[in-house]
Amino acid sequence: MPFTRISLLAGKSSAYLAAISDCLDRALIDCFEVPDKDRFAAIHQHQPGELIFDRSYRGGPRSDDYIFFHITTGKTRSQETKARFYRQLVANLAEAPGVRPEDVMVAIVNSTVEDWSFAAGIPAHTTMEAGQ
């Protein structure tokens, strides 16, 4: 169950934000084999001066359409799988809503099942052991 924090500058339409979320979801399903109903993301829109990014560091040039995806996942993926995910996400975003590949940055952070509680304060590993 990946959870993604998406950061971008404020001012985009709700349709644009929905397209970003849909693109992420499709890439997670296609590359990370995430189930269809396993969709968790928070979109953070920042005012000018609140999202600081270098416009040329290891890529770019980045524009004001820069988007940062911080993905926390409980399952480790191979280097090849992550590379395929990066390419798929960028391709999806370029198609709709039209985000330039240079404006997409991704960080994947792995955690273990012991680091999660999906609901009611119950550790995830106990619900998994019980088959829930």
Backbone torsions as a table, in degrees:
resi	resn	phi	psi	omega
1	MET	NA	89.4	175.0
2	PRO	-69.5	147.5	171.3
3	PHE	-123.6	129.9	-174.9
4	THR	-121.1	133.0	170.1
5	ARG	-102.5	124.0	-177.5
6	ILE	-112.2	121.1	-178.6
7	SER	-116.2	133.4	177.6
8	LEU	-156.8	167.9	177.4
9	LEU	-70.8	145.4	-179.2
10	ALA	-67.3	157.3	173.4
11	GLY	117.4	-1.1	179.6
12	LYS	-85.0	151.6	-179.4
13	SER	-72.5	163.3	177.2
14	SER	-64.7	-31.9	176.9
15	ALA	-66.4	-39.6	177.4
16	TYR	-63.0	-46.2	179.6
17	LEU	-63.9	-40.4	177.5
18	ALA	-63.3	-39.5	178.6
19	ALA	-63.9	-40.3	177.0
20	ILE	-61.1	-47.3	179.1
21	SER	-60.9	-43.0	178.8
22	ASP	-63.3	-41.2	178.9
23	CYS	-62.9	-43.3	177.6
24	LEU	-62.0	-47.4	-177.9
25	ASP	-59.4	-45.0	179.5
26	ARG	-61.9	-42.0	179.9
27	ALA	-66.3	-39.6	178.1
28	LEU	-64.9	-42.1	179.1
29	ILE	-65.4	-47.5	-176.0
30	ASP	-69.1	-39.4	-172.1
31	CYS	-103.6	-35.0	-177.6
32	PHE	-100.1	-0.4	-179.0
33	GLU	55.3	41.6	176.5
34	VAL	-79.6	136.6	178.2
35	PRO	-61.8	153.5	-178.5
36	ASP	-53.1	-40.7	-174.5
37	LYS	-88.3	3.3	-177.5
38	ASP	-93.5	75.7	-172.7
39	ARG	-126.2	109.9	-179.3
40	PHE	-140.0	116.9	179.2
41	ALA	-152.4	152.4	174.1
42	ALA	-127.1	125.7	179.6
43	ILE	-99.7	124.4	-179.9
44	HIS	-112.2	114.4	176.8
45	GLN	-99.4	128.2	-174.6
46	HIS	-110.8	143.4	175.2
47	GLN	-75.1	158.5	176.8
48	PRO	-51.3	134.7	-178.5
49	GLY	91.0	-10.6	-179.0
50	GLU	-100.0	-14.3	176.6
51	LEU	-119.6	103.5	-174.9
52	ILE	-99.3	125.4	178.2
53	PHE	-150.3	144.0	176.4
54	ASP	-77.9	128.3	-175.2
55	ARG	-74.7	-8.8	-178.1
56	SER	-133.9	-4.2	-176.9
57	TYR	-59.4	120.0	176.0
58	ARG	44.6	48.3	-180.0
59	GLY	149.7	-159.3	176.6
60	GLY	89.4	-171.7	9.2
61	PRO	-74.3	136.1	179.1
62	ARG	-86.5	143.5	179.2
63	SER	-108.8	-173.3	176.1
64	ASP	-69.1	-6.3	176.2
65	ASP	-89.1	9.9	178.5
66	TYR	-52.4	135.5	177.2
67	ILE	-130.9	133.0	176.9
68	PHE	-113.0	124.5	176.8
69	PHE	-106.6	116.5	176.2
70	HIS	-109.4	105.7	-172.3
71	ILE	-106.6	121.6	173.7
72	THR	-103.9	124.2	-177.1
73	THR	-130.0	149.5	-178.8
74	GLY	-94.1	-1.3	-178.8
75	LYS	-126.1	128.0	178.6
76	THR	-74.3	132.6	176.6
77	ARG	-109.6	154.1	179.4
78	SER	-69.0	162.5	177.3
79	GLN	-59.4	-39.5	179.4
80	GLU	-66.0	-41.5	179.0
81	THR	-63.8	-43.4	178.7
82	LYS	-64.4	-40.9	178.8
83	ALA	-62.7	-41.5	177.4
84	ARG	-63.9	-40.8	177.1
85	PHE	-60.5	-47.4	179.9
86	TYR	-56.7	-47.3	-179.4
87	ARG	-63.2	-42.3	-178.6
88	GLN	-67.0	-42.7	178.9
89	LEU	-60.0	-47.2	-179.8
90	VAL	-62.6	-42.0	178.7
91	ALA	-63.1	-43.9	178.7
92	ASN	-60.5	-46.1	-177.6
93	LEU	-67.0	-34.1	178.7
94	ALA	-66.5	-36.4	-179.1
95	GLU	-67.1	-49.4	178.1
96	ALA	-162.0	119.0	25.1
97	PRO	-96.7	12.3	177.0
98	GLY	95.7	36.6	179.2
99	VAL	-82.1	132.6	177.3
100	ARG	-68.4	139.1	178.8
101	PRO	-55.4	-33.0	-179.5
102	GLU	-67.1	-16.4	-178.0
103	ASP	-95.3	7.9	-176.5
104	VAL	-111.9	123.5	174.7
105	MET	-124.5	139.4	-176.8
106	VAL	-133.1	138.0	170.2
107	ALA	-129.1	128.7	177.6
108	ILE	-110.3	126.6	179.3
109	VAL	-117.8	127.3	-179.7
110	ASN	-95.5	146.0	175.0
111	SER	-136.0	176.1	177.9
112	THR	-108.9	166.7	-179.3
113	VAL	-59.6	-28.6	179.0
114	GLU	-68.0	-16.3	-179.5
115	ASP	-85.5	0.2	-173.3
116	TRP	-121.7	147.2	165.1
117	SER	-134.5	119.2	-175.1
118	PHE	-84.0	-22.4	178.0
119	ALA	-174.8	156.2	170.1
120	ALA	59.7	20.3	179.0
121	GLY	71.4	15.0	-178.1
122	ILE	-93.3	125.0	177.7
123	PRO	-57.7	136.6	-176.6
124	ALA	-58.7	-37.0	-177.4
125	HIS	-64.8	-27.9	178.8
126	THR	-75.4	-34.2	177.4
127	THR	-72.2	-32.1	178.4
128	MET	-69.9	-39.8	178.9
129	GLU	-65.2	-33.0	-178.5
130	ALA	-84.7	-2.0	179.0
131	GLY	78.0	19.9	-179.3
132	GLN	-89.7	NA	NA
